[in-house]
Amino acid sequence: GEDVEQSLFLSVREGDSSVINCTYTDSSSTYLYWYKQEPGAGLQLLTYIFSNMDMKQDQRLTVLLNKKDKHLSLRIADTQTGDSAIYFCAETASGGYNKLIFGAGTRLAVHP
Amino acid sequence: AAGVIQSPRHLIKEKRETATLKCYPIPRHDTVYWYQQGPGQDPQFLISFYEKMQSDKGSIPDRFSAQQFSDYHSELNMSSLELGDSALYFCASSPNQISGNTIYFGEGSWLTVV
């Protein structure tokens, strides 16, 4: 079945780059997503990548996709305290519909 | 830009009571999804609707039901509430159900069952 795995915690210093990693199992996933959730808040779509792409950049965010290894990463450049949140990786489940399978989320802590 | 609107934002119910959550998708989005996020958990897919018809079903208990109305808003009805139903319930919408359309989430409805 489909499964998405992420490391649970990441701590970085303000100004450094953060790299959040994710592995997925469904090779038929066509889109992979990154969502951000701040405490007590909803899910904010950060970015997404189509499976035939290797990289996507959007301002401070860079998404890298290694389809062979089913590995996805999100790099946040110049990490700020406002980036502290839980980051969820998600893949579209097989079947052609837009059902998302989420990872457990990575809690990013940014310290001075 | 208009986002997905959910109501109520917070709801407290007693065990065995019934709760109804409402979701208003982004204009011109005809697909609605419901997710449940337990404390410290990742969101779990419950059910989705496309053009007012159920399109997919996930781990939704039999005590729960949902529908999408002619104006595309959706309601999630939860009956015989249990303590374990306490969670954050998200609604999301997309332009259609085809894989790849970006999915936007609402702020969620917090349900506490006491």
Contacts between the chains, C-beta under 8 A, distances in Angstrom:
chain1	res1	chain2	res2	distance
A	30	B	99	5.1
A	30	B	100	5.5
A	31	B	99	6.4
A	31	B	100	4.9
A	33	B	103	7.4
A	35	B	105	7.3
A	41	B	107	6.6
A	41	B	108	7.9
A	42	B	90	6.7
A	42	B	105	5.4
A	42	B	106	5.9
A	42	B	107	3.9
A	42	B	108	4.9
A	43	B	43	6.9
A	43	B	90	6.4
A	43	B	92	7.8
A	43	B	105	4.0
A	43	B	108	7.8
A	44	B	105	7.6
A	45	B	102	6.3
A	45	B	103	7.1
A	45	B	104	6.1
A	45	B	105	7.2
A	48	B	102	6.3
A	50	B	100	7.0
A	88	B	42	6.2
A	88	B	43	7.4
A	92	B	99	4.7
A	92	B	100	7.2
A	93	B	45	7.8
A	95	B	56	7.4
A	96	B	98	7.2
A	96	B	99	5.6
A	97	B	48	6.9
A	97	B	55	6.1
A	97	B	56	5.0
A	97	B	97	5.2
A	97	B	98	7.8
A	97	B	99	6.4
A	98	B	31	6.7
A	98	B	33	7.2
A	98	B	48	7.3
A	98	B	94	5.5
A	98	B	97	5.4
A	98	B	98	7.1
A	98	B	99	5.6
A	98	B	100	7.7
A	98	B	101	6.1
A	98	B	103	5.9
A	99	B	33	7.3
A	99	B	45	5.1
A	99	B	48	6.6
A	99	B	56	5.4
A	99	B	58	6.8
A	100	B	33	7.8
A	100	B	35	7.9
A	100	B	43	7.6
A	100	B	45	6.6
A	100	B	103	6.5
A	101	B	45	7.6
A	102	B	42	4.0
A	102	B	43	5.2
A	102	B	44	7.8
A	103	B	42	6.2
A	104	B	41	7.7
A	104	B	42	5.1
A	105	B	42	5.6
